[in-house]
Structures are given as structure tokens and as C-alpha cells.
């Protein structure tokens, strides 16, 4: 009799936990005016660090796992905390601060993580790549804006836990950027620079200007903006403002499909020229602190394989002035490490890793480190000093 009783309790526990998931999602949706749920096809989890102080998160994850509930859709997670490629003091403090990392990863695997190494802010590079029009439950600002803009999928910038509950139920509240009306552009951004603008600087300027608006950007197509440049531009928009979706004329799928018909009739206009970009660059660079850098970090968001190859080639021909880390998804980093180019990069003073650099700068003792980055996201959120890519490469090579 023990077996059937235990099985019944398990079923009852699973049903009660599932009801809790729906109650949370219903309350979340009501705040934003959602009237119903809609099927979602992918989930990306944002809280990927096992902070020893975050007890409530573990309570939720453990209840889900205990009742054998898991994501019904592909599930990936944000990058891990730093574990190896950082100074000794930060390693020690980080091990204390993120001491529940193993426990977190074990729970995420039980909840349906697609791979033990599926920890990256670029899930679309490792198998969690939605199709045009798919409804998602993603969190993490750069992943959200990429999915909405570059892929033409649909997701709100969800809070942690909410995205996982949507994955477990297979449904998410219908509101915000999931709706056609809210994907229309309320800003026309005219880029009239004399040369190709830095994705991070342009993205920061647009984000700061339009805040949580939806920009329709014209003028990028003449420079052949690459997919990864749209990724980096979007990441900066999402932190310098709160942009969750942009359209780029002749580049992003909804702009290609609809053209300027996607602009609202009462849209505002932002004109971006050399003067505006120069002012934005100076503002981003002004956050730097003086002194010789201890570390350079490239890859926030994580680099694509194409970017990883590019930076490694650029940095492997001469001894680097400052120790440099290139960050990419574990799968991409692992594949790259089997190449001769990786050996050349190591010999020059560089390396490749897959951690989240923000989790390094969150370690209290890291404030003693002077960090350089070309990322308009990392420099916004932390004490890392911004230097645009061409200047950073020249500096690191001692030119």
C-alpha cells in the first residue's frame, strides 16, 4: 500500500505546485493587463549564480524539482560566475559568495536544462534559437532584445522565476511585446554618421534617448551591419535605456517585412550624426578610473564564434600589454580551444572563458582591479572602463 499512497501524494503535490505556478503567472499578467495565457516555445533563465544568500529562489526550484516538474520547452540559463580565469583573491571570495552554484546547476538540470553547459547570455548560439513569431519566456536584457529584434520572436523582459514558471507550464501571460500593437515603432532614428558607428556607442545613445520606446533605425544598411553587431548594439540599448525591441530598416525581419508601415503615426524623430556619437563616446569613456589596467574583458554579451575568431586573430600576433579574456558560450569556447589560434592567443597573454563578467565585478574585492572593456553593457553596470573596439585593440597590442 505504501507505493500507491506515495504515488498519489506525488501526483497531488505536483498538481498543487502547478496550480501555484499558474497563480503566480496570473497575478503577474494582471499587473500588465493580460487577459489570457498563450503557449510559449522557449525559456531562458536569468539568475544563474548560486548566491548563498538567495534562499527564496532555491525554495521555488526545489519544490518544482521535488514534484518532478520541468520545463516543457527548451531551457537555457545565463552564464556562470567566474571560476578560474580571475585573480586568486577574487576566486576565494567568489567561492564564498557563489557557494551554492553546484546546487543551482543540479536543480536546473532536473528542471530540464538542455545541456549541462547551457550557461550563456547568447542561448541562440547553442541550440535555443527560436523561429520568427515564436512566443518566448526569456529574461536577461541582451537576450530579450536580440530575440525580439534580430530573430523576430516575441518575449517580454521577464523577471527571474517568472520565466521558469512559464517554461514549466508551457504558457505565459499575453501582454507587452507579445502583442502586434506594442511592436510598432514610436521613434524614427536617422543615422547620418560619416563612418560606420560603434555598435555599443550607437546603442547606448539610442537607449539613452528613447528610454523604453521602440526605435525604427534607418541608415545602418549602407555599412553592412553584421548580426553580432546588432547583438551588441541591442545590448547597449537595453541597459542605457530599457529598450526591448528595435527595428533596423532592411536588416531586422519585421522591418524587412513591413518597412516604415511599422512606424506609428505620431512617432518622434532622433537624428544621430558624428557630433552626437562623439558626445556619447566621451560620456562612456568618462566613467573610467585612472591607472594601469589589470585586466581586459571582451565578450559582454558573449561573443559569437565569428567574433571570437576575429578578436583572437587581432590579439595573437604580439605580446599583450594587459591580460585579456575573451568570453563566449561554453560550447563555443570549448570548440575554439581545440584550434591552433587558441594556442597563439595564450602565448600572447590572452585566454578564453565563459563566465559572466558582471558576476566578477559584483565580488566586493574586485573593485581593486582596473578593468578595461569594449562593452557598453559591462561598463554601464560596473566599474570597468569603456574603450571602443579599435582603440582597445591598439592599446592591448601596445601600438
N, C-alpha and C positions, 0 to 999 in steps of 0.2 A: 504493500500500500504506500510505502514511502515514495517510490518512484512517481506514480501518478500525482500524488499530493504536491511533490516538488515541482513537477511539470506544470501543474495548474497554477501554482504560485508564481512560477516564472512567466507564464502567459499573462497572468493578472498584473504582475509588476511591469511587464513590457507595455501592456495596454495603458496602464496608468502613466508611465513615463512618456509614452507617445502623446497622451492627452495633454500632459504638461507642455510638451514641445509646441503643440498647436495653440495652447492658451497664450504662451509667450509670443508666438508669431502673430496671433490675432491682436493682442494688445499693441505690439509693435506696429502693425499695419494700421490700426485705428488712429494712432498718433498722426499718421500721414494721409489719412483719408481713404485707405484701401477698403474696398467693399467685398473683395473676394481673393482667394488664392489662385495661383497659376502654377502650372508644372515648371520646375526648373531642371536644367540638364547638367549643371556643373557646380562645384563648390570649391572655394579657396579660403582656407583658414588663416587668420592673421596672427593670432597670439602663439607664436612658435617657440617661445623661450620658456623654459621651466623655472620661472621665478619662484623662489622658496616662499614668498610672502603672499602669493595669489591663491588663497585657499578655495574661494568660491568657484573658480574655474575648474579646479580638479574635482570638486563635488559634483558638478554637472557632468563632466566627462566620465567619471567613474560610475555614475548612475546609468548613463547611456550604455557603457560597456558591460556593466553588471547584468543588464537586462537584454543583452545581445542585440542591441540596436546599432546599426551602422549606416553610413551614408549610402543612399540609393543611387547616387550619381558619382562621377569621378571626383575624388577628393585629393587636393594638394595643400601644402602648408607653406607659410613664409620661411625665410632662411633661418638656420640655426644660429645660436650665439657663437662667438669666436671660441675655438678650442685649441688651436695650435700655433698659428702664424702671428702671434702677438707677443709683446714683452712679458717676461716672467711674472712681474708684479700683477699685471692685468690678468694673466692666466689664473693666478691664485685667487684673486678677488672674484673673477668671473666664475670660477668653480663654486665658490660660496654663493654668489648672487643667483646663479642659474643651476643650483644643485639638484633641481627636480627635472632636469632635461631628459634623463633616461626614462623616468616615469611618464613624462608627457609623450615622448615618442612611442612608447609601448602602447599607451592608450589610443593614440591616433592611428596606429596600425590596426588595433582591434576595431576601430570605428570606420575602417575602410580606406585608409591612405593608399594611394595607388602603387606606391613603391617605398621601401624603407628610406630611400634617399630623395623623396619627393619634397624637398625643402628649398624653395626658391621664390623670389618675388616675380619671376617670369615663368609661370606654370605653362604658358602656351609654347614654350620651347622644349618641354619634357613630356608631352603627351596629353596634357589637359588643355587642349585647344578647341574652343567652341566654334561652331559654324555661324554664319551670318543669320541674325534673327533669333538665335537661341536665347532663352531666358536663363540667367545665372544667379547664383547667390555667392558673390565674391565680396571679400573685404580686402584691404590694402590698396592705398590710393593709386599707385602707379599701375597695378594690375587692372584695377577697375577702369581707369581712363583708357588704357590700351584696349581692353576687351570691347568697350563701348565704341571707341573711335576707329581704331585700326582694323578690328575684326568685324565691327558692325553687330556684335552680340549686344545683349541688354542686361545690365545689372546696376543696382544701386550701390552706393558706397556704404555697405552694411557694417554694423557693429560686430565686434567679436562675440561669439556664441550664437548670435542670430544666424550667421551664415551657415554654421554647422547644423543648427536645428532645421534649417531649410533643406540641407542635404539629407538629413535623417528622414524627414517627412517626404522629401521629393517635391515640395511645394514652397512657394514664397509669396508674400503679400504683393498684390498688383498695385503699384503706385510709382511715382517719380519717373526715373529714366526708363522704366519698362513700358511707358505709355508713349504713343506716337506724338501727342501734343507737346510733351515735355522734352522731346528730342529736337524740336525746332530751334534754330539759332536766333538768339536775341542780340548778337553782336556780329558786325561785319568787320573783320580785321584785315586791313590792307597793308601788306608787307612790301615796302618800297626801298629796301636797303640796296646799296651799291654793290655789295658782295654777299655771298651766302652767310646768313646769320648763324651763330652758335645755337644749337637746339636748346641747350639749358638756359641761355640768356634770353632768347626769344620766348621760351615757355614761361620763364619767370616773369617777364614783362607782361605777357598776356594774362597770366593768372592774377598778378597784382592789379591789373586794370579791370578785368571783367568779374573778378571775385568768383561767385558761384554761377555765373552765366554760362551760356553755350555759345562759343565763338565759331564763326564760319571764316576760315582763313584763306585769303587769296594771295597769290604771288610766290608760293613755295615751289610750284611745279617747274619753274624755269631753272631751278638748281638741282633737280632730280633728288629730292629728299628721300633718303632710304627708310626702310621700315624701322630700323633701330634708331634712326634719328627722330622719327615720330614718337617712338617709345620714350626717349629721353626728354623730348620737348613736353610730352604729356605729363611725365613725372614732375617736371618743374611747375607746370600749370597747376597741378593738383596740390602742391604744397605752398606756393606763393599766393595762390588763391584757394578756391575749393572746387575747381572745375572737375566734373566727372565725365564730360563728353565734349569733344571738339570735332568739327568737320573741316577738312582741308580740300579745297577745290581741286578736282581731278586726281586726288590721291586717296582719300578715305572712301569706303564703299557707299555710304549714304549720300555723300556729296557727288560721287560719280553717278549714282542712280537718279538723284533728284535735282542736282545743280542748285542754283540760287533760289529755287522754289521752296527750299527748306528754311529760308530766312523769314522771320516774322515781319509783318508789315511795319511795325513800329521799332525795328531794330536800331541799335546805336552803332556808331562807327568809331573804330580805333585805327589811327594811321601810325604805322611803325616805320621809321626811317633810321638813318645812321645816328642821328642825334639821340633819339630815344633809346636805341640799343647801347650806345656809349654810356649814357647815364645809368642804365640798368647794370651794365658791367661794373661800373665804378661802385655802385651800391652793393653788389655781391662781393666784390673784392675788398670792400671796406670792413668786412666782418673779420678779416684776418688779424692774427696777433703776430707781433714781430718775433724774430728769432729763427734759427736754423731748424728746418723741419726734421722730425724723427721718422716720419712715415708718409708715404703717398698711397692713396687708395683710389682705384679706378674700378667702377662697376656698381653703381647705385643709381638705378636698378641694375641687377645682374646683367652681365654682358651676353650678347648673342655669340655664337661660335665665330661668326664673321668678325665681330668686334674684337673678340679675344685674339684671333689670329693677327688682326691689324696692330693692336697695341703691343703684342709680343714681338712682332717684326720691328716695330718702331723703337723698341726698348732693348733689343738684344744685341745691338752692334757695338755698344760701348759700355764701360762700367758706369752704373747709375750713380748719380750724386746722392740719392736718398733711397733707402729701401722701399720697394714698390710692390704692392699687392694688387693683382687683377682678380676680380670676383665674378664668378659665374655659377650657374646651377651645378650641383654635384655631378650629374651625368655628363654635362659638357666639360667640366673641369677634368674629370677622370679620363675622358677620351683625349683631351688635349695633352695630358701629362704623358701619354704614350708616344708623343711626337719628338722629333729632334729639335724643333723650335722651342719646346719647353726646356730642354737641357741648356740651350743657348740663353734663354731668359734667366734661368737660375744662375748661370755663370756670370751674368751681367749684374746680378743683385736683385732680381725680381722673383716673384713666386705667384702661384695661383691658389685661391681658396674659394670657399662657398658660404662664408658666414654673412650675417647682416652687420654692416659697419655701424649702424645706429646702436646695436647692442654692445659694440665696443665702446662707443662714446658715452653710453649710459653707465659704464663702470666708473665709479667716482674717481679712482686714481688715474683714469685716462686723461683727465684734464691737464696733467703734467706733460702729456705728449703733444707736440706740434704736428698736426696732420694736414697734408695737402690733398685736395681732391678736385676733379673736374666736374663733380656732380652738383648741380643746382639743388638737389634734394638733400644730400648729406650735409652740405654746407649750411642749408637753411635750418635744419633740425639740430645741428651740433656746433661744436667749436672748431670744426675742420675749416680750413681756409680755402676759398674758391680760387681756382686758376683755370681759365679756359683751356681746352684741349691742346691747341697748337703751342701755347705758351708753357703749359705744364710739360709737354714732351720735350721742348727745347731745354727747359730748366733741368729736367731729370737727366738729360744727356750731357749736361754741362756746356751747352752751347751759348 
